[in-house]
Amino acid sequence: MTAVVRLTLPTRLILNKLLEAQEREMYGFELRILTGLPGPTIHQILARLEARGWATSRWEDRPPGGRPLRRYYRLTPDGAAQARTALARRGAVSDSPPAPPAEHADSGDRAPHAATDAPIRNTGHTRNEETSRG
């Protein structure tokens, strides 16, 4: 039995894409285009999937046209089965991350928040030095 993988939204997006393309290997930038996730996030997730036995990877032999080498990933048979089971338990996920909740949207009619919206002045002193002077 393989180790449990934490199913964050980005992990579920990547697992969905790897399951859709199960007959072929995928590389990181391809997953970036398909999911809209940042490259470092994708590669951290792929490394975790590989460390837990859900995925395997290989470097390509010789890239055409002198482009950089690609590292190709695919789910293992056990990883694909585990992914299907885990995704079925968590429910379907769309291809793109959800929009932020309405209460976090900037409506434009809010009052400025002193800690985040106030202009910052650079005096060369730390906050503690300024407040301790009185």
Phi, psi and omega per residue, in radians:
M1 nan 2.408 -3.122
T2 -1.534 2.861 -3.130
A3 -1.224 2.733 3.133
V4 -1.301 2.473 3.098
V5 -1.953 2.311 3.107
R6 -1.223 2.185 -3.037
L7 -1.711 1.286 3.014
T8 -1.268 2.931 3.102
L9 -1.001 -0.825 3.101
P10 -1.048 -0.671 3.109
T11 -1.107 -0.738 3.121
R12 -1.129 -0.679 3.099
L13 -1.063 -0.777 -3.133
I14 -1.178 -0.765 3.117
L15 -1.059 -0.720 3.101
N16 -1.021 -0.800 -3.121
K17 -1.159 -0.708 3.116
L18 -1.160 -0.622 3.088
L19 -1.201 -0.698 3.115
E20 -1.083 -0.588 -3.081
A21 -1.847 0.578 -3.008
Q22 -1.026 -0.452 -3.123
E23 -1.393 -0.140 3.132
R24 -2.450 2.879 3.109
E25 -1.512 2.710 3.104
M26 -2.228 2.658 3.094
Y27 -1.976 2.862 -3.003
G28 -0.974 -0.829 -3.097
F29 -1.152 -0.585 3.066
E30 -1.075 -0.764 3.098
L31 -1.155 -0.587 3.098
R32 -1.100 -0.765 3.124
I33 -1.128 -0.759 -3.066
L34 -1.274 -0.546 -3.065
T35 -1.830 -0.395 -3.067
G36 1.367 0.145 3.135
L37 -1.443 2.671 3.088
P38 -1.201 2.601 -3.118
G39 -0.930 -0.847 -3.137
P40 -1.047 -0.644 3.101
T41 -1.088 -0.804 -3.125
I42 -1.060 -0.822 -3.078
H43 -1.215 -0.562 3.051
Q44 -1.145 -0.739 3.132
I45 -1.156 -0.786 3.127
L46 -1.065 -0.688 3.108
A47 -1.118 -0.719 3.100
R48 -1.138 -0.748 3.126
L49 -1.073 -0.721 3.138
E50 -1.191 -0.734 -3.138
A51 -1.110 -0.505 -3.129
R52 -1.641 0.062 3.072
G53 1.470 0.151 3.128
W54 -1.464 -0.398 -3.085
A55 -2.430 2.772 3.006
T56 -2.191 2.822 3.114
S57 -2.484 2.835 3.051
R58 -2.685 2.623 3.042
W59 -1.531 2.460 3.103
E60 -1.210 2.727 -3.067
D61 -1.273 -1.105 -3.105
R62 -2.444 1.997 3.138
P63 -1.308 2.513 3.084
P64 -1.270 2.574 3.028
G65 1.196 0.280 3.084
G66 1.304 0.218 3.109
R67 -1.249 2.842 3.134
P68 -1.070 2.680 3.084
L69 -1.093 2.541 3.059
R70 -1.876 2.542 3.009
R71 -1.808 2.124 -3.093
Y72 -1.718 2.459 -3.109
Y73 -2.154 2.627 2.979
R74 -2.704 2.667 3.103
L75 -1.292 2.503 3.011
T76 -1.292 2.835 3.088
P77 -0.983 -0.759 3.108
D78 -1.169 -0.700 3.121
G79 -1.097 -0.688 3.109
A80 -1.128 -0.744 3.114
A81 -1.131 -0.769 3.117
Q82 -1.099 -0.714 -3.130
A83 -1.114 -0.787 3.125
R84 -1.042 -0.778 -3.139
T85 -1.114 -0.839 -3.110
A86 -1.126 -0.741 3.130
L87 -1.164 -0.637 3.113
A88 -1.125 -0.654 3.101
R89 -1.192 -0.651 -3.092
R90 -1.444 -0.317 -3.104
G91 1.656 2.933 -3.095
A92 -1.218 2.698 3.088
V93 -2.289 2.451 3.132
S94 -1.360 3.009 -3.124
D95 -1.287 -0.274 -3.118
S96 -2.230 2.611 3.118
P97 -1.072 2.641 -3.109
P98 -1.215 2.753 3.078
A99 -1.227 2.691 3.122
P100 -1.137 2.650 3.124
P101 -1.040 2.663 -3.064
A102 -1.039 -0.598 -3.104
E103 -1.185 -0.267 3.109
H104 -1.714 -0.094 -3.140
A105 -1.271 2.519 -3.131
D106 -1.458 1.909 -3.090
S107 -1.472 -0.245 3.118
G108 1.508 -0.208 -3.108
D109 -1.931 0.301 -3.131
R110 -1.568 2.719 3.082
A111 -1.363 2.586 3.126
P112 -1.111 2.515 3.092
H113 -1.603 2.192 -3.011
A114 -0.993 -0.666 -3.056
A115 -1.360 -0.471 -3.041
T116 -1.989 -0.460 -3.037
D117 -1.808 -0.209 -3.102
A118 -1.256 2.540 3.088
P119 -1.104 2.570 -3.136
I120 -1.808 2.269 3.081
R121 -1.865 2.453 -3.123
N122 -1.739 1.880 -3.131
T123 -1.839 -0.104 -3.089
G124 1.459 0.015 3.125
H125 -1.969 2.683 3.058
T126 -1.346 2.868 -3.141
R127 -1.015 -0.740 -3.123
N128 -1.125 -0.652 3.125
E129 -1.135 -0.715 -3.120
E130 -1.164 -0.728 -3.079
T131 -1.346 -0.443 -3.103
S132 -1.417 -0.263 3.127
R133 -1.281 -0.499 3.086
G134 1.502 nan nan
